[in-house]
Amino acid sequence: MEPTNNTARLAGALYVLLGLTAPFSLLYVPRKLIVRGNAAATAENILGSEMMFRLGMVGELAGTAIFIVLVMVLYRLFNRVDKMQASLMAVFALISVPITFVGVVNEIAALTLLRAPEFLSTFSKPQLDAMALFFLGLHSRTILVNEIFWGLWLFPFGILVMRSRFIPRILGILLIINCFAYLAESLTGLLMPDYAGVISRVATYAELGELWIMLWLLIKGAKFEPVRPMAAAA
């Protein structure tokens, strides 16, 4: 399974694509369109920028597809390092995929309510707006749950990097720190939501761990160091 460099650079390129789609769908669109606690304003924003909202949904689905391929490529890259850890990495990562799909379905439901088709004419506009905001809230909760698995898959990933002979150990340590940042953010949101904002701001810096492995794989690639043969048999 050589060419390791090609495999690593493919993983880096996929990581970059994921890094382009995820912030738009998960950060920019919600912050631009959703007004917390204000159903009417949220409805007005989404209907006024419906294409942006739809692009956010498509971007989230596209990012998930890219993520699946990325995980498979990383599994191929690290399978020889430790098959158990590589399998664990893939399992934790792929568990997040159906959760993402459920979240996008909630966004579709919200948009359907806001467009007020005829069969929903028995509901008033304020009621439809409120229900749409409810489904958008469910979407944000799926992200909160997903952060658990976005964190957990980085732990075996970090171990694999540290055990490999082709990527600096420090990048594995940063991935493990990134893992606990995601877990802290998710668990705080679930257990102590009043402190979620504070933890999120702190965790943002720790969540840059993936950025460095992304750049390393894309630019440097990976190459197994040749194992020095044992001294000639006596």
Beta strands, then each sheet from edge to edge (+ up, - down):
end
